Amino acid sequence: MSHLLIVAREPRRGAFLPQSPFLKSDSRQIGFEKVYSIEPAQYNMIFELTLKVTHVSKPYNLTSQDALLVTDIQIDFLPGGALPVPGGDTIIPVINEYIRHFTASKAHIIASRDWHPPNHMSFKEQGGPWPAHCIQNTEGAKFSPKLKLPNTTIVVSKATDPKNEAYSAFDNTNLNDHLRNLHVTRLFVCGLATDYCVVNTVLDACKFDFNPVVLMDAIMGINVKPGDVEEAIEAMVESGAEQATDADFVEVEDTLPIEATTADALADKPARLVYAKKKARMRSKSAKKQIKAERRG
């Protein structure tokens, strides 16, 4: 039996596909998609790999036309909060690294937040699916104290209408106007949760032509139904979003003041970066379902 040839996108430079001993890189390449040959005895093993991850042909060079959107890193969405995303706190040191990248490059930092009224339709008391969370001006609605947002951060409040779910940071907010006014042409997205606010925000960013890039080592999903996270990632990729990790960025001289770097960020960065990147590589399976956009109103 001859070798099977497949076309797969490399996750990034030096990532796990080229290191797999039974994947032999063919000489052919179509755009960013490389051809791999698989030995017959290893056919079944290929299905355990994550293949469809957007390839980055060169490191990202950030400019003033780029923006980082930090999605909903709020106390209620973290362990101990009213609606915690499991492991949601583990991505905060990674996000802080991205904040440093973007600040040093004079790019823009935006942070979205759920900012619910007490009678929001998503709450169980109102017939919705979720416990009350991120209620305006409460402790749970605050950003995590471990999140190192600069003073220049633009805060976008969403889901302020009690009759509108509003998972997307674009839904009935001024985010679109902010990005246009800043002449942003590329939006990098990280935060919580992959299968709700992140995916809906990225799909809208695609619709509005902001060329979104999903930061795979800085997102985390809640996975209410098994496969939700994988479907969300698949939907983002199929809609045109790119994927990247911290390793895909050109290093820029750090211009943050030393007091902005806490012991938490410095001490936890290596271990948590490795953990978050390992989780990121395992998130996107080969699911083919297109996630349905949220029902609004």
C-alpha positions as CSV (number, residue, x, y, z in Angstrom):
1,M,0.0,0.0,0.0
2,S,1.4,3.4,-0.9
3,H,1.7,6.3,1.4
4,L,-1.3,8.5,2.0
5,L,-0.9,12.1,1.0
6,I,-2.7,14.8,2.9
7,V,-2.7,18.6,2.9
8,A,-2.4,20.1,6.3
9,R,-1.7,23.6,7.6
10,E,1.3,23.9,9.8
11,P,0.3,25.4,13.2
12,R,3.4,27.6,13.4
13,R,7.1,27.5,13.1
14,G,8.6,24.5,14.9
15,A,5.2,23.2,16.2
16,F,4.1,19.7,16.6
17,L,3.3,18.6,13.1
18,P,6.9,18.8,11.7
19,Q,8.1,17.0,14.9
20,S,5.8,14.0,14.4
21,P,8.1,11.1,13.2
22,F,5.4,9.5,11.0
23,L,4.5,12.7,9.2
24,K,7.0,13.2,6.4
25,S,7.0,16.6,4.8
26,D,6.6,16.5,1.0
27,S,8.5,18.8,-1.3
28,R,5.2,20.3,-2.5
29,Q,3.6,23.3,-0.9
30,I,0.4,25.1,-1.9
31,G,0.4,28.6,-0.4
32,F,0.7,28.1,3.3
33,E,-0.5,24.5,3.0
34,K,2.1,21.8,3.0
35,V,1.7,18.2,1.8
36,Y,2.6,15.4,4.3
37,S,2.9,11.7,3.6
38,I,1.8,9.2,6.2
39,E,3.1,5.6,6.4
40,P,0.2,3.1,6.0
41,A,0.7,1.7,9.5
42,Q,0.1,5.1,11.0
43,Y,-3.2,5.9,9.2
44,N,-5.3,5.7,12.3
45,M,-2.9,7.9,14.4
46,I,-3.5,10.9,12.2
47,F,-6.9,11.4,13.5
48,E,-5.5,12.1,16.9
49,L,-3.6,15.1,15.6
50,T,-4.9,18.6,15.3
51,L,-4.4,19.5,11.7
52,K,-6.4,22.5,10.8
53,V,-4.6,25.4,12.4
54,T,-3.8,28.5,10.4
55,H,-0.1,28.7,9.4
56,V,1.8,31.8,10.2
57,S,4.4,32.3,7.5
58,K,6.4,34.9,9.4
59,P,6.2,36.6,12.8
60,Y,3.6,39.2,13.4
61,N,5.0,42.8,13.3
62,L,2.6,44.9,15.3
63,T,1.8,48.5,14.3
64,S,-0.6,51.3,15.4
65,Q,-3.2,49.7,13.1
66,D,-3.4,46.6,15.3
67,A,-5.5,46.2,18.4
68,L,-5.6,43.6,21.2
69,L,-9.1,42.8,22.4
70,V,-9.1,41.2,25.9
71,T,-12.5,39.5,26.3
72,D,-14.2,39.4,29.6
73,I,-11.4,38.6,32.1
74,Q,-13.8,39.4,35.0
75,I,-13.9,38.0,38.5
76,D,-17.2,36.2,38.0
77,F,-15.8,34.2,35.0
78,L,-12.8,33.0,37.0
79,P,-12.5,30.2,39.6
80,G,-14.5,31.2,42.7
81,G,-16.8,33.5,40.6
82,A,-20.5,33.2,39.9
83,L,-20.0,31.6,36.4
84,P,-16.4,30.3,36.3
85,V,-14.7,29.1,33.2
86,P,-12.6,26.1,34.3
87,G,-8.9,27.1,34.2
88,G,-9.8,30.6,33.1
89,D,-7.2,32.1,35.5
90,T,-4.4,30.2,33.8
91,I,-4.4,32.4,30.7
92,I,-4.0,35.7,32.5
93,P,-0.2,35.6,32.6
94,V,-0.2,34.8,28.8
95,I,-2.6,37.8,28.2
96,N,-0.3,40.0,30.2
97,E,2.5,39.0,27.9
98,Y,0.4,40.0,24.9
99,I,-0.4,43.3,26.6
100,R,3.3,43.9,26.9
101,H,3.8,43.1,23.2
102,F,1.1,45.5,22.1
103,T,2.0,48.3,24.4
104,A,5.6,48.1,23.4
105,S,4.6,48.2,19.7
106,K,2.3,51.3,20.2
107,A,-0.7,49.1,19.3
108,H,-4.1,49.5,21.0
109,I,-5.5,47.7,24.0
110,I,-9.3,47.1,24.3
111,A,-11.0,45.2,27.1
112,S,-14.6,44.0,26.8
113,R,-16.8,43.2,29.8
114,D,-20.2,41.8,30.5
115,W,-22.0,44.7,32.2
116,H,-25.4,43.2,33.0
117,P,-28.4,44.9,34.6
118,P,-29.8,42.9,37.6
119,N,-32.7,41.7,35.4
120,H,-30.8,40.5,32.4
121,M,-32.5,37.9,30.3
122,S,-29.6,35.4,30.5
123,F,-30.1,34.9,34.2
124,K,-31.9,31.9,35.5
125,E,-34.2,34.1,37.5
126,Q,-35.4,35.6,34.2
127,G,-35.7,32.2,32.5
128,G,-32.2,32.3,31.0
129,P,-29.5,29.6,31.2
130,W,-26.9,31.2,33.5
131,P,-26.6,32.2,37.1
132,A,-26.6,35.9,37.8
133,H,-23.1,37.2,36.9
134,C,-21.2,40.4,36.1
135,I,-23.9,42.7,37.4
136,Q,-23.0,46.3,36.9
137,N,-21.0,47.9,39.7
138,T,-20.5,44.7,41.6
139,E,-17.3,43.0,42.6
140,G,-17.9,40.1,40.2
141,A,-18.1,42.5,37.3
142,K,-14.6,43.9,37.9
143,F,-11.6,42.9,35.8
144,S,-9.3,40.4,37.5
145,P,-6.7,42.3,39.7
146,K,-4.1,40.1,38.1
147,L,-4.8,41.5,34.6
148,K,-2.3,44.2,33.8
149,L,-4.3,46.6,31.7
150,P,-2.7,50.0,31.0
151,N,-4.4,53.2,31.8
152,T,-5.0,53.9,28.2
153,T,-7.2,50.7,27.7
154,I,-10.5,51.3,26.0
155,V,-13.3,49.5,27.9
156,V,-16.2,48.2,26.0
157,S,-19.3,47.3,28.0
158,K,-21.7,44.7,26.5
159,A,-25.0,43.1,27.3
160,T,-26.3,46.2,29.0
161,D,-29.8,45.8,27.6
162,P,-31.8,43.4,29.8
163,K,-33.6,42.1,26.7
164,N,-30.5,41.3,24.6
165,E,-28.0,38.4,25.2
166,A,-25.1,40.1,23.4
167,Y,-22.3,37.6,23.5
168,S,-20.3,39.5,20.9
169,A,-18.3,42.6,21.9
170,F,-19.7,44.2,18.8
171,D,-23.3,43.7,19.7
172,N,-24.9,47.1,20.5
173,T,-21.6,48.5,21.6
174,N,-19.3,51.2,20.2
175,L,-16.5,48.7,19.5
176,N,-16.8,49.1,15.7
177,D,-16.7,52.9,15.9
178,H,-13.6,52.7,18.2
179,L,-11.7,50.5,15.8
180,R,-12.6,52.6,12.8
181,N,-11.6,55.8,14.6
182,L,-8.3,54.2,15.5
183,H,-7.8,53.0,11.9
184,V,-7.4,49.5,13.1
185,T,-7.2,46.9,10.3
186,R,-6.3,43.8,12.4
187,L,-7.9,42.7,15.6
188,F,-6.2,40.1,17.9
189,V,-8.6,38.4,20.2
190,C,-8.0,36.6,23.5
191,G,-10.0,35.9,26.7
192,L,-13.2,34.1,27.8
193,A,-15.0,32.1,26.9
194,T,-14.0,30.5,23.6
195,D,-17.4,29.0,22.8
196,Y,-19.5,32.0,23.7
197,C,-18.1,35.6,23.7
198,V,-14.8,34.9,21.9
199,V,-16.3,33.0,19.0
200,N,-19.2,35.5,18.5
201,T,-16.9,38.4,18.7
202,V,-14.5,36.9,16.2
203,L,-17.3,36.0,13.7
204,D,-18.5,39.6,13.9
205,A,-14.9,40.9,13.4
206,C,-14.8,38.8,10.2
207,K,-18.1,40.3,9.1
208,F,-16.8,43.8,9.7
209,D,-13.5,43.1,7.9
210,F,-11.2,43.5,10.9
211,N,-9.0,40.5,9.9
212,P,-9.2,38.8,13.3
213,V,-6.4,36.7,14.8
214,V,-7.3,34.3,17.6
215,L,-4.6,34.0,20.2
216,M,-4.8,30.3,20.9
217,D,-2.7,30.2,24.0
218,A,-4.8,33.0,25.6
219,I,-8.4,31.7,25.3
220,M,-10.3,29.2,27.3
221,G,-13.7,27.6,26.8
222,I,-16.5,26.4,29.1
223,N,-17.6,23.5,26.9
224,V,-21.2,23.2,28.3
225,K,-21.7,20.5,25.7
226,P,-18.8,18.3,24.7
227,G,-17.4,19.6,21.4
228,D,-18.5,23.2,21.8
229,V,-15.0,24.6,22.0
230,E,-13.9,22.6,19.0
231,E,-16.9,23.7,17.0
232,A,-16.2,27.3,18.0
233,I,-12.6,27.2,16.8
234,E,-13.7,25.5,13.5
235,A,-16.3,28.2,12.9
236,M,-13.7,31.0,13.5
237,V,-11.2,29.4,11.1
238,E,-13.8,28.7,8.4
239,S,-14.9,32.3,8.7
240,G,-11.4,33.5,7.9
241,A,-9.8,34.1,11.3
242,E,-6.2,33.4,11.7
243,Q,-4.6,31.7,14.7
244,A,-1.4,32.5,16.5
245,T,0.5,32.0,19.8
246,D,3.0,34.1,21.6
247,A,5.8,32.6,19.7
248,D,4.5,34.2,16.4
249,F,5.3,37.7,17.4
250,V,8.5,39.7,16.8
251,E,10.1,40.7,20.0
252,V,10.0,44.5,20.7
253,E,11.9,46.3,23.3
254,D,9.7,46.5,26.4
255,T,8.7,50.0,27.3
256,L,6.5,49.3,30.2
257,P,7.6,50.8,33.6
258,I,9.1,48.2,35.9
259,E,6.4,48.6,38.4
260,A,3.8,47.3,35.9
261,T,5.5,43.9,36.0
262,T,4.4,42.1,39.1
263,A,5.9,39.1,40.8
264,D,2.9,37.1,39.7
265,A,3.6,37.7,36.0
266,L,7.3,37.0,36.3
267,A,7.1,34.0,38.5
268,D,4.2,32.2,36.8
269,K,4.9,33.0,33.2
270,P,7.1,30.1,32.2
271,A,5.0,27.3,33.7
272,R,1.7,28.8,32.7
273,L,2.8,29.6,29.2
274,V,3.7,26.0,28.7
275,Y,0.4,24.8,30.2
276,A,-1.7,27.3,28.2
277,K,0.1,26.5,24.9
278,K,-0.3,22.8,25.4
279,K,-4.0,23.3,26.0
280,A,-4.3,25.5,23.0
281,R,-2.8,22.9,20.7
282,M,-5.3,20.3,21.9
283,R,-8.4,22.4,21.6
284,S,-9.0,22.4,17.9
285,K,-10.1,18.9,16.8
286,S,-11.2,18.1,13.3
287,A,-14.9,18.9,13.9
288,K,-16.7,20.1,10.8
289,K,-19.9,21.6,12.3
290,Q,-20.5,25.3,11.9
291,I,-21.5,26.9,15.1
292,K,-24.7,28.8,14.9
293,A,-24.6,32.5,15.6
294,E,-26.3,33.5,18.8
295,R,-30.0,34.4,18.7
296,R,-30.3,38.0,19.5
297,G,-33.1,39.9,21.0
